[in-house]
Amino acid sequence: MSRAALERRLSRVAGFDDPRVEFEQYPTPAGLAAHLVHLADVQGDLAGRTVLDLGTGTGMLALGAATRSPARVLALDRDPDALGVARENERRIAPESEAATETEVEWLLADATRHPICASDATVLMNPPFGAQRGNEHADRAFLATAAEVGSVSYSVHNAGSREFVEAFAADEGGEVTHAFRAELALDRQFDHQTSEREVIDAEVFRVVWS
Ligand SMILES: C[S@@+](CC[C@H](N)C(=O)[O-])C[C@H]1O[C@@H](n2cnc3c(N)ncnc32)[C@H](O)[C@@H]1O
């Protein structure tokens, strides 16, 4: 499936029913998810691999990865309601053709920062909470720590200006940032603190190879 076709398919993923501000629940835009999944596929990080989506939310990244022949996809979130939305999305975007085979996603209710995952060679995908709204900058640090522990490579979305932080964190763990690109998160209004109907957040995406 081409990147454009994947974006079209992921654009049918529904958002959170009742998003929780404390968990920073907003969906990854379909275009960004398709870009990230496509890059991971081209890098050989999805086919035949165990893929882990930390903070899966609507399931956007896990469902995208499932189209690229991974051996397993584990998607975890701490919010059972989000997992309900993600499961519903799996049904919603299922291919109509019987011939199309996709890896079934395993949905797990778990805290990504105290995870139950026994792995060391997974491909980790994540759009973690940034913490910026609550003055809790780099809430994504704990997610990166999990990626370093269970992954051999990760793709993660962070707020703009995170490059130095991500590179330093990776270097401390013996890892290296190999790819980085800018992205915009165009988000429809869902929380009271958002002043306009559509908010655009500048973000950055990093591929990190962990040692
Ligand atoms: C920015 S949203 C991204 C969601 C998802 N990638 C998507 O596109 O729908 C962050 C997600 O992380 C989840 N989350 C926050 N803290 C978590 C934690 N400690 N463990 C697991 N999930 C967490 C939230 O519930 C939310 O679904």
The ligand as a Tripos MOL2 file, in Angstrom:
@<TRIPOS>MOLECULE
LIG
   27    29     1     0     0
SMALL
NO_CHARGES

@<TRIPOS>ATOM
      1 C1         -0.8810   12.3980   22.1880 C.3       1 LIG1
      2 S1         -1.8970   11.0020   22.5040 S.3       1 LIG1
      3 C2         -1.4100   10.0270   21.1130 C.3       1 LIG1
      4 C3         -2.3590    8.9540   20.8120 C.3       1 LIG1
      5 C4         -2.1410    8.0790   19.5910 C.3       1 LIG1
      6 N1         -0.7970    7.9620   19.1270 N.3       1 LIG1
      7 C5         -3.1030    8.4720   18.5000 C.2       1 LIG1
      8 O1         -2.6600    8.8430   17.4210 O.co2     1 LIG1
      9 O2         -4.3130    8.4090   18.7350 O.co2     1 LIG1
     10 C6         -1.0470   10.2580   23.9040 C.3       1 LIG1
     11 C7         -1.6270    8.9230   24.3530 C.3       1 LIG1
     12 O3         -0.8100    8.3990   25.4070 O.3       1 LIG1
     13 C8         -1.6450    7.8420   26.4120 C.3       1 LIG1
     14 N2         -0.8850    7.8610   27.6550 N.ar      1 LIG1
     15 C9         -0.5460    8.9400   28.4100 C.ar      1 LIG1
     16 N3          0.2220    8.5540   29.4490 N.ar      1 LIG1
     17 C10         0.3790    7.2090   29.3370 C.ar      1 LIG1
     18 C11         1.0850    6.2330   30.0790 C.ar      1 LIG1
     19 N4          1.8020    6.5550   31.1690 N.pl3     1 LIG1
     20 N5          1.0240    4.9400   29.6790 N.ar      1 LIG1
     21 C12         0.3180    4.5870   28.5740 C.ar      1 LIG1
     22 N6         -0.3740    5.4610   27.8360 N.ar      1 LIG1
     23 C13        -0.3380    6.7620   28.1950 C.ar      1 LIG1
     24 C14        -2.8790    8.7030   26.4130 C.3       1 LIG1
     25 O4         -3.9900    8.0530   26.9770 O.3       1 LIG1
     26 C15        -3.0350    9.0090   24.9200 C.3       1 LIG1
     27 O5         -3.8510    8.0480   24.3200 O.3       1 LIG1
@<TRIPOS>BOND
     1     1     2 1
     2     2     3 1
     3     2    10 1
     4     3     4 1
     5     4     5 1
     6     5     6 1
     7     5     7 1
     8     7     8 2
     9     7     9 1
    10    10    11 1
    11    11    12 1
    12    11    26 1
    13    12    13 1
    14    13    14 1
    15    13    24 1
    16    14    15 ar
    17    14    23 ar
    18    15    16 ar
    19    16    17 ar
    20    17    18 ar
    21    17    23 ar
    22    18    19 1
    23    18    20 ar
    24    20    21 ar
    25    21    22 ar
    26    22    23 ar
    27    24    25 1
    28    24    26 1
    29    26    27 1
@<TRIPOS>SUBSTRUCTURE
     1 LIG1         1 GROUP 0 **** ****
